[in-house]
């Protein structure tokens, strides 16, 4: 029986471990046979592909943490794009593994991920192809691989690609320049509760491994490898160090573009360029491994992006409003709490007016009673009265005259009015 190569006291039930641990440390493939055990390998693949109960929650939590961190950055120094895979996705196949093909897992969580360095490589290649004009000249990247800026302190000429992605000098040249962009790791959100196993079938293993002349008489050898099924959601996040970008572009050539310039929609030039590069990568390059045979293709999801930014804006507005409330005195906070309650109730549709004695009337009655406390100033009492007179007639089936009489609002009036 195949076992995992772990101490005996750990047992052999690792169903609750992450898929990365079950694919690595806890792989149940080892037997006392020296040669490959196909039955053990098939069973191991079945155990590895099934996601454990909490892995989906971990992926969601990490993405929420990334979004919370990114939301602290200014809008002009970050970029966030969402995409859905339209083909299987795989990465990390070159990692050594007993089942011949590895996979990239993010530890200590043990979940699939796409390294930020891989994202940067794909985007750099997309920018280079567009800048050379390989896909035509009607693109904002065209010509941006030529020198546009001068770094006088080091006597270097930099292109826009160098400024954004970093300068990669030729062999023997030690003049490296750090780019202005940071590419974050991507943790995909997987459809369903399992990974997917794909098969590659090389037909010339005798040529590649044994050095024999290639011929068509050999049997193909099926080699399985892990992938994510189409439909997985990827969130790409970039950060631009705008201060560093400003330093690198301080000495522009006459025809150099301004990467920090903002258009009428509030989008910086570097953000617009990266969106074009992403669109090219989604359609023609792909992310991860085996992109030359169609793996890693994706499609941008603008609707999901708009939904996220709407939620982020709502969260910011709620935080701003909460900060304003906390800056108020306790009396004004009490009045604002009544106003918030009233506006929330009025937003309900349809909403019939309540009667005397029901919650809306009781909330106003409590505020009127609280406002009579000694620590309330005449101005605060007047503000409480105004809030009650403004909202209660819209909430309850009661006239303004009856409100003033039943709640004794005259006691809250300024002394001159009394």
Secondary structure, 3 states (H helix, E strand, C coil): CCECCCCHHHCCCCCCCCHHHHHCCCCCCECCCCCCCHHHHHHHHHHHHECCCCHHHHHHHHHHHHHHHHCCCCHHHEEEEEEEECCCECCCCCCCCCCCCCCCEECCCCEECECHHHHHHHHHHHHHHHHHCCCCCCCCCCCCCCCCEEECCCCEEECHHHHHHCECCCCCCCCCECCCEEECCECCECCCCECEEEEEEECCHHHHHHCCCCCCCCCCEEEEEEEECCCCEEEEEEEECHHHHHHHCCCECCCCCCCCCECCCCCEHHHHHHHHHHHHHHHHHCCCCCHHHCCCCEEECHHHHHHHHHHHHHHHHHHHHHHHHHCCCHHHHHHHHHHHHHHHHHHCCCCCCECCCCHHHHHHHHHHHHCCCCCCCHHHHHHHHHHHHHHHHHHECCCHHHHHHHCCHHHHCCCCCC
